[in-house]
Amino acid sequence: VDEAHGAHLRFYRQFPNRDAMASGADISVMSLHKTLPALTQCALLHIRGELVDSGEISRLLSVFQTSSPSYVLLSSIDHCLRLLDSDGARLFGEYERNLVKFREDMACLRNLIALPSSDPGKLIISTKKTTLSGMDLADILYAEHKIELEMSSIDYALAMTSICDTEEGFNRLAKALTVIDDSVQPEPPRESHSPALPVQAKPPGEVLACQAKLTPLNKAVELMSAEYVWAYPPGIPIIIPGEIIDEASVAYITRLIQNGIYPKSTKGQLPEYIYACSP
Ligand SMILES: Cc1ncc(COP(=O)(O)O)c(C=O)c1O
């Protein structure tokens, strides 16, 4: 399991043991640095059971890993795990109280919407019923309230939180959102901009054998993509190899560009060209 965003999940008191290993995974790689206090790059690989060949994993790690590990990173991992062991219950207790209070504060919003999230620590604010884009909201929070968000997209912005956020920090964010909410203009909810998943004509691995050509994006509708197309944020592929390029995906790419988000593709020729072939 790619558990890059899940290192903290087992510690929530409200949702304990939601992490991959507790849910029966055989192998999981988790980034400590994303959701727990550890330096960037700190991560853990968990393995158990008979299905995973740990000898082969060790062999491959010796191929791909450096032979000069960073003791700064190792000690950061050690520090993080020791902190969780000794004080995790208190820190997560406080964190969850702050999150509950933040959600209560957000109930007063009239235009912005604090969306529910399966990870309560990820605070997603929808701008869909306002004239603001998610990027506008992030810019205002940064410029006028000195609050930096994790990411933003056309219709929402995401504040990522952790046990290191203080009650004062949560209150500042809640207050800033309330002030912005009072000042924005409401508008009828915009339609969701994410298109439905395109039709998959072939598995990605089989597309390598196709005679693909760089094709102008506007002429590529109904052809099969031979490359990945994604935008960050949010980083989710819009098209993958083997999928049929449809009108909705092209319209979505155009809309992202109009909003200042530039989609990328494996061949790097978007928005002009996409690497495609007949299905
Ligand atoms: C889903 C997912 N997997 C993996 C990674 C990479 O993790 P790391 O930065 O710890 O290498 C990321 C990083 O953003 C991610 O979002």
Ligand as a Chemical Component Dictionary entry (heavy atoms), coordinates in Angstrom:
data_LIG
# 
_chem_comp.id                   LIG 
_chem_comp.type                 NON-POLYMER 
_chem_comp.pdbx_formal_charge   0 
_chem_comp.three_letter_code    LIG 
# 
loop_
_chem_comp_atom.comp_id 
_chem_comp_atom.atom_id 
_chem_comp_atom.alt_atom_id 
_chem_comp_atom.type_symbol 
_chem_comp_atom.charge 
_chem_comp_atom.model_Cartn_x 
_chem_comp_atom.model_Cartn_y 
_chem_comp_atom.model_Cartn_z 
_chem_comp_atom.pdbx_ordinal 
LIG C1 C1 C 0 0.215 9.323  -2.821 1  
LIG C2 C2 C 0 1.682 9.609  -2.695 2  
LIG N1 N1 N 0 2.547 8.601  -2.732 3  
LIG C3 C3 C 0 3.881 8.816  -2.609 4  
LIG C4 C4 C 0 4.385 10.084 -2.450 5  
LIG C5 C5 C 0 5.870 10.279 -2.325 6  
LIG O1 O1 O 0 6.234 10.291 -0.963 7  
LIG P1 P1 P 0 7.662 10.822 -0.498 8  
LIG O2 O2 O 0 7.663 12.298 -0.728 9  
LIG O3 O3 O 0 7.749 10.491 0.972  10 
LIG O4 O4 O 0 8.689 10.113 -1.325 11 
LIG C6 C6 C 0 3.526 11.165 -2.399 12 
LIG C7 C7 C 0 4.059 12.519 -2.233 13 
LIG O5 O5 O 0 3.432 13.504 -2.378 14 
LIG C8 C8 C 0 2.118 10.929 -2.515 15 
LIG O6 O6 O 0 1.238 11.951 -2.457 16 
# 
loop_
_chem_comp_bond.comp_id 
_chem_comp_bond.atom_id_1 
_chem_comp_bond.atom_id_2 
_chem_comp_bond.value_order 
_chem_comp_bond.pdbx_ordinal 
LIG C1 C2 SING 1  
LIG C2 N1 SING 2  
LIG C2 C8 DOUB 3  
LIG N1 C3 DOUB 4  
LIG C3 C4 SING 5  
LIG C4 C5 SING 6  
LIG C4 C6 DOUB 7  
LIG C5 O1 SING 8  
LIG O1 P1 SING 9  
LIG P1 O2 DOUB 10 
LIG P1 O3 SING 11 
LIG P1 O4 SING 12 
LIG C6 C7 SING 13 
LIG C6 C8 SING 14 
LIG C7 O5 DOUB 15 
LIG C8 O6 SING 16 
# 
